Amino acid sequence: MDGTQGMSEVTGSEALATLHRVFGYDAFRGEQEAIIEHVVGGGDAVVLMPTGGGKSLCYQIPAMVRAGTGIVVSPLIALMQDQVDALRAVGVRAGFMNSTQDFEERRLVEAEFLAGELDLLYLAPERLRLDSTLGLLSRGKISVFAIDEAHCVAQWGHDFRPDYLTLSVLGQNWPDVPRIALTATATHATHQEITQRLGMPDAKHFVASFDRPNIQYRIVGKADPKKQLLGFLKQEHEGDAGIVYCLSRKSVEATAEFLSRNGIEAVPYHAGLDAGTRARHQSRFLREEGLVVCATIAFGMGIDKPDVRFVAHLDLPKSVEGYYQETGRAGRDGLPSTAWMAYGLQDVVQQRKLINMGEGDEAFRRRASAHLDSMLALCETARCRRSQLLTYFGQEGAEACGNCDTCLSPPETWDGTVAAQKILSTVVRLERERRQKFGAGQIIDILLGKRSAKVIQFDHDQLSVFGIGEELAEAEWRGVVRQLLAQGLIAVEGEYGTLVLTEESGTVLGRQREVRLRKEPKPAPRAAAARERKAKSPAVELPAEVAPVFEALRAWRGAQAKENGVPAYVIFQNATLSEIALQQPTSLAQLGAIGGVGEKKLATWGEGVLGVLAGLRGEAAPSGVAGSSGAGRDDDPWPDYVGQEPPPEDEPVPEDVDW
């Protein structure tokens, strides 16, 4: 055995022991072990792993195994306290530094770092621009640099943060400290940009599968989107926590108010709210069960709430990367979840208009159009949506999943060549005969033979194409226009979203190309788990006789979370509670063998759990167990500030679109 092999075995066994002792798991998942061994051994790594795949362990364990403190670059300081609370709950010595702390608090954290008393220290990228921060780090012992949400370095990405461009200084100033850059979403181009801009040419790349099999992807035609959303939530996700994304602040406010008025507790979140309100709403979402947040894209990055059961979009995302990142916030615990979107013609027109009227240069518009084209292709596909997503991220050859809307209710296709020719001919007649350009609504009215006020005003009832499209209904014509836009056979132009021909239009008008279109699919049947789910019950498959045990444990967990001012999942996740309910341990040793119960949680909460189980069996709780919460002891994992509202962020929040 050579020295390298021996070191690998030692660090590998130490990493596995740390996983079991701290986090309560007996084995790594997927690429975790290989990544951890590589970083522990001193190598740089770029990690692409889907949300919920266990990225955090890939830097947390190396930070605990290697000598020194792991420095974690995290983009949202409003979440640092929650991240640190969760780590302290399992016995990890973690801290953070940001502008929400006063001088004494920062000085204490600095002293802990310099004394080697921290396993992990969280910093925002903005703080690494300060000479004082770089000077502090140079005086301490650093085990690893972790750059979380590394896609923020991509200038053409959906979450670009300029401060990430300066992070190459880490490799320059600390060439012997391993760096690990992590993200949940990146195309090949974004992957390369991360590597280049962070200055990590020798990093080993680990790309896990992008598949999230527990998420059901569904896209429906937009009719009355708020009512469609309400029906979806009432039928399938009543009482569940979830996120609803809208593009405009006005839509966010209106949707949250509509849901609240109809019996679903919802709060808004967007960049136009004051920082205190945003912080309160985010804190409620993390700590309460069953709350819905209606938000712009300013919300969600970095949030580690495992029991988000759905993510809904009422407007078309700008890119597949953005869509995947946002939908990936559902089902981090691996339990059944839904990614639902309402999508219509106006979404396409509006997105095209925003690109054309935007301030970016021609290169920016080309890239934005390419992103939108890929998003439209996902919406209009007749194949499995999951396999289309995986193909976009370079994961070829994925089989149909059997759990998305196009698998559950395969769409029919039809020869839409004549319909396409009628649309294009109407555009030609308006432009060449009248020197006019109009949007989709006017063109559809002409085809349907509607003598609307605008049709009469412009004498469009005198056109030869007036009334030649009565074989299709208005909704069907809107679908034709939408799909022609998606296929690049027609385009949107100018401030008013008028339709114009493209270079490809002539191939259709000249009968050189067949146009295949998809019929609007019938509503997909709801999954069995969704049909059976009752209000406020989690998506956990348990035998009927065990369900009351789970609910009792969940009620106990909720009381402890409220008492300690932390999210319920910080105490135990649903998957761990369900395993406890199934096994019903009668001793601390048996409880400690369950996945997700590490040494610290066992010491803090073990007796309380056993007391609940004993009470359900009609037995007296073991001595010292009754009412035990684990709080208030000498090893209390919750510092005094836990339970206070998170302070406002000290970096700018990305602006959303105002219509």
PyMOL commands that set and color helices and strands:
alter all, ss='L'
color gray80, all
select helices_A, chain A and resi 3-23+32-40+57-65+77-89+103-114+125-129+131-138+150-153+162-173+188-197+225-236+249-261+275-287+320-327+345-357+362-380+385-392+405-408+417-434+440-448+453-457+460-462+474-486+505-509+528-532+547-564+568-571+574-583+588-592+599-616
alter helices_A, ss='H'
color red, helices_A
select strands_A, chain A and resi 45-48+69-73+94-97+120-123+142-147+179-183+204-207+215-221+241-245+266-269+292-295+308-313+337-343+413-415+490-493+498-501+516-518
alter strands_A, ss='S'
color yellow, strands_A
deselect
rebuild
show_as cartoon
